[in-house]
Amino acid sequence: MSATYLEYSDPNGAEHKFYEVTVDGADLTVRYGRIGTDGQTQRKTFPSPEKAQAEADKKLKEKRRKGYEDAVQGVRQKREVVRRTFTETRVTTRQGAPLLWKFDTKATAFGIFAGDDQVWVGNEAGQVHALSPDGEVQRSFTLPDGVKCLVRDDRWTFAGCDDGNVYDLSGKLPFVAYEVEGSAALLWLDIHAGTLAASDASGNVFAFDAESDQQWANVATGGQMGWMVRVDERGVYYGHSAGVGMYDRASGLPLWQAKTRGGVLFGWQDGQDLYAGTTQNLIQRFTKAGEHVQDYACDAAVLSCATSPGGEYVFAGDSGSAVYCFTRTGERLWKLGSGVGGALSMQYAAGRLYLVTSSGVLAALDASPGAIQAAQRGEAPAPRDVKLAAAAQASAPLTQLAVTADSGQGVRLVCERDGTRLRVRPTTPGYHAWNVQFPRNLREAGATYLVDGLEDAGGFYRVVGDIRRVG
């Protein structure tokens, strides 16, 4: 039996991986992933030991050509994970926020995405749940590492984990769609039209295309904590210890930057506005051209913020486990106790404000105009506790594809080498020769796959339905 272990570190800090190949007779085992993790494993049996060794040599040659080098396992350590820490103080108001329901995930929760039809929560234990707006648990996943962010691009939902992998949650099983680990701890993600932006604990900002190829990197100085990154069709907006700013989405060139009062702990965008929650008890609103136009004063550090459409109402969660509601012009309508811990992240959707908290709770607040007025009068509903069904099963990430015969049904894909990269493209007539966003850990040169369908995502395709390998 022979084993070869390689490691790779991108000079810009975007990748930090290992690749191990083991040949045992006619059996070939490949193990790969982020340094400090167990990674993922693929095994294949060949007709002879010679053929297994030839395939191993081929794979190792390809990796060395990409910059991988021989290494000793365990010398490099797993990338640091940064947790948000704060001193939680007592709320100065006895009145509670207008909670409709709450769901305890049993671990501190950062990840949230709320849409009109579904709300998602992800916690530090790697558990992800999708619930209806009325609090019914509809889907559950268990990912390999803690969830930092949940983001949506069109109808595709992605989870960014502490290990730097970003999982597509839109199918029956999650799969790795992007790999965006930086040399510093990953803090925040956002996505728009296939462009994924990431910020890290050093204030660096990276942009990746739909194939997870790094488009650009802006390396910060001074140990700035990058808790805010947002993307739209024009640019990438960031916030860290020194303020907020904007990079050109395509080139990464800086377009503007502005100071904030205190370091930025969270960011929200709506239309033409950016909102930055800061350590100096403020939400500061900027135009997307960089003009500071409004402040919203809280009584403690702002951990999260959100707005209703058009910024008619502005919401905040502070380190004292309070929730605030302001008018667009800065008038504070109320400050209420959340009752579920400090809101580490929040999102507004369809008249409701959703929070995920330091105590691991996903909570739904009634944020309709009528409920906001009722809260001003001291009126709030009694929240309902949502329970996870005892028989509920959590789906784990896809690590192996079912093998099928080519029956002519579905869309046929092929994996081909393009320089140093493996690309997956459709071969079924009627489709462009575009790249397909496909599980990165399951690509193999020369392999053929069948999927239920493909959807045009704007210059590339995303998979609809199941993925099978043609054997």
C-alpha distance (Angstrom), angle and dihedral (degrees) to the residues before:
residue distance angle dihedral
M1 . . .
S2 3.82 . .
A3 3.81 129.8 .
T4 3.81 131.1 -169.9
Y5 3.82 121.9 -167.0
L6 3.82 122.8 -163.2
E7 3.82 134.1 178.8
Y8 3.79 133.8 -162.2
S9 3.82 132.1 -163.8
D10 3.79 120.0 -176.2
P11 3.83 111.5 -132.1
N12 3.82 89.0 -131.2
G13 3.80 90.9 52.7
A14 3.81 96.4 -114.3
E15 3.82 97.6 121.3
H16 3.81 135.4 32.9
K17 3.81 110.1 171.7
F18 3.79 146.4 149.7
Y19 3.81 131.8 -144.4
E20 3.82 123.3 -166.1
V21 3.81 127.1 -175.1
T22 3.82 121.9 -168.5
V23 3.82 125.5 -174.7
D24 3.81 117.9 -163.9
G25 3.78 109.3 173.1
A26 3.80 106.6 -60.3
D27 3.82 92.5 -15.9
L28 3.80 120.7 100.5
T29 3.82 120.4 -165.3
V30 3.80 122.7 -171.8
R31 3.80 120.2 -169.7
Y32 3.80 121.4 -177.9
G33 3.78 143.0 156.1
R34 3.78 144.2 99.0
I35 3.78 117.2 -17.9
G36 3.80 110.3 -101.0
T37 3.82 94.2 29.6
D38 3.82 130.2 90.2
G39 3.79 88.9 -116.2
Q40 3.78 123.6 -162.6
T41 3.78 128.9 -57.2
Q42 3.80 133.3 -144.6
R43 3.81 124.5 -174.6
K44 3.79 131.3 -167.8
T45 3.80 134.3 174.4
F46 3.82 118.9 -142.6
P47 3.82 130.2 -159.9
S48 3.82 91.1 -105.8
P49 3.82 141.7 7.4
E50 3.80 88.7 -110.4
K51 3.80 92.3 58.1
A52 3.82 90.9 47.0
Q53 3.82 90.9 51.8
A54 3.80 91.8 46.8
E55 3.80 90.7 53.7
A56 3.82 90.6 47.4
D57 3.80 91.3 51.4
K58 3.80 90.1 49.5
K59 3.81 93.2 51.6
L60 3.80 93.2 46.7
K61 3.80 91.6 48.9
E62 3.81 90.2 52.5
K63 3.80 92.2 50.2
R64 3.80 93.8 47.7
R65 3.79 88.8 51.0
K66 3.82 87.9 56.8
G67 3.79 91.3 53.5
Y68 3.80 103.3 -91.1
E69 3.81 113.9 146.4
D70 3.80 135.2 -161.8
A71 3.80 109.9 -92.9
V72 3.79 144.2 166.6
Q73 3.77 113.4 -106.9
G74 3.81 114.4 -117.1
V75 3.80 98.3 24.6
R76 3.80 91.9 102.0
Q77 3.76 115.5 53.6
K78 3.77 131.8 -137.1
R79 3.78 113.7 -83.5
E80 3.78 114.4 -94.2
V81 3.80 119.0 -97.4
V82 3.80 116.4 -145.3
R83 3.79 119.6 -152.3
R84 3.77 121.3 -165.7
T85 3.78 108.5 -111.6
F86 3.78 127.4 -171.0
T87 3.77 140.0 153.8
E88 3.76 107.7 -104.5
T89 3.80 111.0 -142.4
R90 3.78 129.4 -165.2
V91 3.80 116.9 -88.3
T92 3.80 111.0 -114.5
T93 3.81 93.7 -142.6
R94 3.78 126.0 70.7
Q95 3.77 94.2 -157.0
G96 3.78 115.4 99.6
A97 3.79 128.7 -135.2
P98 3.84 118.3 -102.6
L99 3.82 96.1 -92.7
L100 3.80 115.8 178.3
W101 3.81 97.9 -176.0
K102 3.80 140.8 -15.3
F103 3.79 133.8 -153.7
D104 3.81 121.9 -160.4
T105 3.83 112.3 -145.1
K106 3.84 91.8 -176.8
A107 3.84 95.4 -125.6
T108 3.81 135.6 66.7
A109 3.81 108.1 -78.6
F110 3.82 128.0 -146.9
G111 3.80 102.6 155.1
I112 3.79 121.0 86.8
F113 3.77 138.1 153.5
A114 3.79 122.2 174.1
G115 3.79 125.7 -169.3
D116 3.77 133.2 166.4
D117 3.82 91.9 -93.3
Q118 3.80 105.4 30.5
V119 3.81 142.9 17.8
W120 3.80 123.2 -151.8
V121 3.81 130.9 -156.8
G122 3.82 129.5 -171.1
N123 3.80 126.4 -175.2
E124 3.81 140.6 -164.7
A125 3.82 90.7 -93.5
G126 3.82 90.4 64.0
Q127 3.80 93.8 -108.6
V128 3.80 117.8 142.4
H129 3.79 125.2 -171.8
A130 3.79 131.3 -176.8
L131 3.81 116.6 -152.8
S132 3.77 135.4 -177.6
P133 3.83 117.3 -112.8
D134 3.82 86.6 -100.5
G135 3.81 92.4 56.1
E136 3.80 103.4 -99.7
V137 3.83 112.0 147.0
Q138 3.80 106.0 -127.8
R139 3.82 106.2 167.4
S140 3.80 137.1 11.5
F141 3.81 133.5 -166.9
T142 3.79 135.1 -176.8
L143 3.82 113.2 -148.2
P144 3.83 126.4 -167.3
D145 3.82 96.5 -110.3
G146 3.79 142.6 19.5
V147 3.80 116.8 -62.2
K148 3.81 115.7 -120.4
C149 3.82 100.5 172.2
L150 3.78 143.6 10.0
V151 3.81 115.4 -157.4
R152 3.80 136.1 174.9
D153 3.82 129.3 -142.8
D154 3.79 110.4 -174.2
R155 3.83 101.1 -48.7
W156 3.81 96.3 -25.8
T157 3.80 118.5 102.4
F158 3.81 122.1 -155.3
A159 3.80 132.8 -169.2
G160 3.81 119.9 -150.7
C161 3.80 112.5 -152.6
D162 3.79 134.3 -160.7
D163 3.83 90.2 -108.5
G164 3.82 90.1 63.6
N165 3.80 96.7 -109.0
V166 3.79 118.7 127.1
Y167 3.80 114.0 -151.9
D168 3.80 127.0 -152.1
L169 3.82 105.6 -133.4
S170 3.79 97.3 -177.1
G171 3.82 98.6 97.2
K172 3.78 134.2 56.6
L173 3.81 90.5 -84.6
P174 3.83 128.5 28.7
F175 3.78 118.8 -114.4
V176 3.80 135.5 -172.5
A177 3.81 107.5 -95.1
Y178 3.83 100.3 163.3
E179 3.79 135.9 20.8
V180 3.79 110.0 -155.9
E181 3.78 108.4 154.3
G182 3.78 114.4 153.0
S183 3.76 127.9 -159.0
A184 3.81 86.9 -105.4
A185 3.80 124.9 52.7
L186 3.80 116.0 -71.4
L187 3.82 110.7 -116.3
W188 3.78 110.3 168.3
L189 3.82 143.9 7.1
D190 3.77 138.8 -169.5
I191 3.80 133.0 176.4
H192 3.79 138.4 -158.7
A193 3.83 128.2 172.9
G194 3.80 92.1 -17.4
T195 3.81 95.8 -49.0
L196 3.79 109.3 120.7
A197 3.80 118.7 -163.4
A198 3.78 123.6 -165.4
S199 3.80 134.0 -172.2
D200 3.77 127.0 -164.3
A201 3.78 143.8 -160.7
S202 3.81 91.7 -85.7
G203 3.81 93.9 53.5
N204 3.82 93.4 -106.4
V205 3.80 117.3 148.0
F206 3.81 123.2 -153.6
A207 3.82 131.6 -174.6
F208 3.81 124.2 -154.9
D209 3.80 131.4 -174.4
A210 3.81 125.4 -133.3
E211 3.81 90.1 -82.5
S212 3.83 90.8 55.9
D213 3.80 89.9 -112.0
Q214 3.78 109.8 148.2
Q215 3.80 109.9 -114.9
W216 3.78 98.2 -175.2
A217 3.79 144.0 -23.9
N218 3.79 131.1 -148.2
V219 3.77 110.2 -159.4
A220 3.80 114.9 -153.5
T221 3.79 127.4 -154.0
G222 3.76 132.0 -141.3
G223 3.80 101.9 45.2
Q224 3.80 95.8 -80.2
M225 3.81 115.7 -177.7
G226 3.81 108.3 -130.8
W227 3.80 104.4 -153.2
M228 3.81 94.4 151.6
V229 3.80 132.0 62.8
R230 3.82 126.0 149.4
V231 3.81 131.3 173.3
D232 3.80 134.6 -158.4
E233 3.82 135.2 161.3
R234 3.82 91.1 -76.2
G235 3.75 107.3 41.5
V236 3.77 156.1 -30.7
Y237 3.81 115.8 -88.1
Y238 3.78 121.1 -159.4
G239 3.76 139.6 -175.3
H240 3.80 129.6 -167.1
S241 3.80 142.4 143.3
A242 3.82 92.9 -53.0
G243 3.81 101.2 45.3
V244 3.80 140.3 -88.9
G245 3.79 134.4 -52.5
M246 3.77 148.0 155.4
Y247 3.81 135.2 -114.5
D248 3.79 126.1 -162.9
R249 3.78 105.7 -101.7
A250 3.80 96.3 -135.7
S251 3.81 102.7 38.6
G252 3.79 104.4 21.2
L253 3.80 91.3 -129.1
P254 3.82 112.4 153.4
L255 3.81 111.9 -108.8
W256 3.79 101.4 179.0
Q257 3.78 143.7 -21.2
A258 3.80 133.4 -162.8
K259 3.78 135.4 -172.0
T260 3.78 122.0 -116.3
R261 3.79 130.2 -157.3
G262 3.78 98.1 -103.0
G263 3.78 131.1 -11.1
V264 3.79 118.9 -51.0
L265 3.82 114.8 -108.2
F266 3.80 99.7 172.5
G267 3.78 141.1 4.4
W268 3.79 137.9 -154.5
Q269 3.80 132.2 -176.3
D270 3.78 130.0 -156.7
G271 3.79 124.6 171.5
Q272 3.81 107.5 -52.3
D273 3.81 95.9 -9.9
L274 3.79 139.4 86.4
Y275 3.80 123.0 -158.8
A276 3.82 121.5 -158.3
G277 3.80 122.2 -167.7
T278 3.82 110.5 -152.1
T279 3.77 143.4 -164.7
Q280 3.83 88.9 -114.7
N281 3.84 93.5 71.5
L282 3.80 94.9 -98.8
I283 3.75 142.7 118.0
Q284 3.79 105.9 -151.7
R285 3.80 119.6 -161.6
F286 3.81 120.0 -149.7
T287 3.76 130.9 177.5
K288 3.79 114.7 -118.6
A289 3.79 86.0 -106.8
G290 3.81 89.4 63.9
E291 3.82 101.6 -101.9
H292 3.81 115.9 142.6
V293 3.81 106.9 -134.5
Q294 3.82 111.6 159.8
D295 3.82 145.2 14.4
Y296 3.81 128.6 -153.6
A297 3.81 112.9 -158.8
C298 3.81 121.0 -141.7
D299 3.81 129.5 176.0
A300 3.81 98.7 -119.7
A301 3.81 139.8 19.9
V302 3.80 111.8 -52.2
L303 3.81 110.8 -121.5
S304 3.81 96.8 176.6
C305 3.79 143.1 0.2
A306 3.81 141.6 -174.8
T307 3.79 140.4 169.3
S308 3.76 139.9 -144.1
P309 3.83 114.7 -115.1
G310 3.78 112.6 -59.0
G311 3.80 90.5 11.7
E312 3.81 91.8 -85.1
Y313 3.80 88.6 146.6
V314 3.81 125.4 23.2
F315 3.80 119.9 -156.0
A316 3.80 131.3 -164.9
G317 3.79 140.1 -177.6
D318 3.79 118.7 -153.9
S319 3.81 138.0 -163.5
G320 3.80 89.3 -98.9
S321 3.83 91.4 66.6
A322 3.81 90.1 -108.4
V323 3.80 126.7 138.7
Y324 3.82 120.6 -148.5
C325 3.78 135.2 -161.3
F326 3.83 122.2 -160.3
T327 3.76 135.5 175.6
R328 3.79 116.7 -116.8
T329 3.81 90.0 -100.7
G330 3.81 92.9 57.1
E331 3.82 103.5 -97.0
R332 3.80 110.6 145.6
L333 3.82 109.3 -131.2
W334 3.79 96.7 -180.0
K335 3.78 148.9 -17.9
L336 3.81 113.7 -152.5
G337 3.79 136.6 173.3
S338 3.80 112.7 -103.3
G339 3.79 92.6 -148.7
V340 3.82 89.4 -151.8
G341 3.83 104.4 70.2
G342 3.78 135.2 -92.0
A343 3.82 113.4 -26.2
L344 3.82 103.1 -121.9
S345 3.80 90.9 -179.5
M346 3.79 137.0 3.3
Q347 3.80 141.9 -176.1
Y348 3.78 135.0 -168.8
A349 3.80 122.1 -138.8
A350 3.81 134.8 160.5
G351 3.80 97.2 -15.7
R352 3.78 95.9 -43.1
L353 3.78 133.9 101.4
Y354 3.80 114.1 -146.1
L355 3.80 121.8 -159.0
V356 3.80 133.7 -169.7
T357 3.76 114.1 -162.2
S358 3.78 150.2 -160.0
S359 3.81 88.5 -104.6
G360 3.81 91.5 55.6
V361 3.78 97.6 -106.8
L362 3.80 127.5 141.3
A363 3.80 106.9 -153.6
A364 3.81 132.0 -174.6
L365 3.81 117.4 -148.1
D366 3.76 124.7 -166.6
A367 3.82 102.4 -119.2
S368 3.78 98.9 169.2
P369 3.82 115.8 129.0
G370 3.81 91.0 -105.9
A371 3.80 92.7 51.3
I372 3.81 91.4 47.0
Q373 3.80 89.4 54.4
A374 3.83 91.3 45.7
A375 3.81 89.6 52.4
Q376 3.81 88.7 53.8
R377 3.81 87.0 57.6
G378 3.81 91.3 49.9
E379 3.80 95.3 -104.8
A380 3.82 120.5 137.1
P381 3.82 134.2 159.6
A382 3.81 123.8 -116.5
P383 3.83 106.4 -102.4
R384 3.80 120.8 -123.4
D385 3.82 120.2 -131.6
V386 3.81 113.6 -127.9
K387 3.80 116.3 -149.5
L388 3.79 129.7 -158.0
A389 3.80 110.0 -124.4
A390 3.81 111.7 -108.5
A391 3.81 91.2 -129.5
A392 3.81 94.7 49.6
Q393 3.81 113.5 127.5
A394 3.80 122.8 -150.3
S395 3.81 116.3 -142.2
A396 3.81 117.9 -130.8
P397 3.83 124.3 -146.0
L398 3.78 120.3 -76.7
T399 3.82 110.6 -97.1
Q400 3.82 101.8 158.2
L401 3.79 133.3 31.2
A402 3.78 126.5 -134.9
V403 3.81 112.2 -114.2
T404 3.78 118.4 -128.1
A405 3.79 139.6 172.9
D406 3.79 116.7 -108.6
S407 3.79 100.2 -102.9
G408 3.79 94.0 167.7
Q409 3.81 91.9 -109.1
G410 3.79 120.4 124.6
V411 3.79 129.3 6.0
R412 3.80 119.8 -45.7
L413 3.83 118.7 -137.0
V414 3.79 132.4 -174.3
C415 3.81 129.8 -157.4
E416 3.80 112.6 -136.4
R417 3.76 135.5 174.9
D418 3.81 115.5 -110.0
G419 3.79 106.6 -175.3
T420 3.80 105.2 -60.8
R421 3.82 94.1 -16.9
L422 3.79 134.3 81.5
R423 3.80 112.6 -132.4
V424 3.79 128.9 -170.3
R425 3.80 117.0 -148.1
P426 3.82 135.8 169.1
T427 3.81 121.1 -102.9
T428 3.80 97.1 -179.2
P429 3.83 110.0 109.2
G430 3.79 116.7 -102.4
Y431 3.80 97.3 42.9
H432 3.79 130.2 101.6
A433 3.81 118.4 -113.9
W434 3.80 88.7 -108.0
N435 3.78 127.5 141.7
V436 3.80 117.6 -96.8
Q437 3.80 120.3 -138.4
F438 3.78 96.3 -122.2
P439 3.84 136.1 166.2
R440 3.78 103.9 -72.1
N441 3.79 94.1 -152.2
L442 3.82 93.4 53.6
R443 3.80 101.3 51.9
E444 3.80 115.8 118.1
A445 3.79 124.7 175.0
G446 3.80 111.6 -106.9
A447 3.81 95.1 12.4
T448 3.79 121.0 135.0
Y449 3.79 124.0 -145.5
L450 3.80 139.1 -172.2
V451 3.81 123.6 -146.0
D452 3.78 130.6 -178.5
G453 3.79 91.8 -120.6
L454 3.79 148.4 -32.5
E455 3.78 129.3 -127.0
D456 3.78 125.4 -152.6
A457 3.81 105.6 -117.2
G458 3.81 95.4 178.8
G459 3.79 110.3 -72.5
F460 3.80 95.2 -8.8
Y461 3.80 137.2 50.5
R462 3.79 133.0 -116.0
V463 3.79 122.5 -155.5
V464 3.79 120.7 -108.5
G465 3.81 116.2 -157.9
D466 3.80 129.5 -18.0
I467 3.81 127.9 -1.7
R468 3.81 119.7 -144.4
R469 3.77 133.1 176.4
V470 3.79 118.4 -127.1
G471 3.80 109.1 -128.3
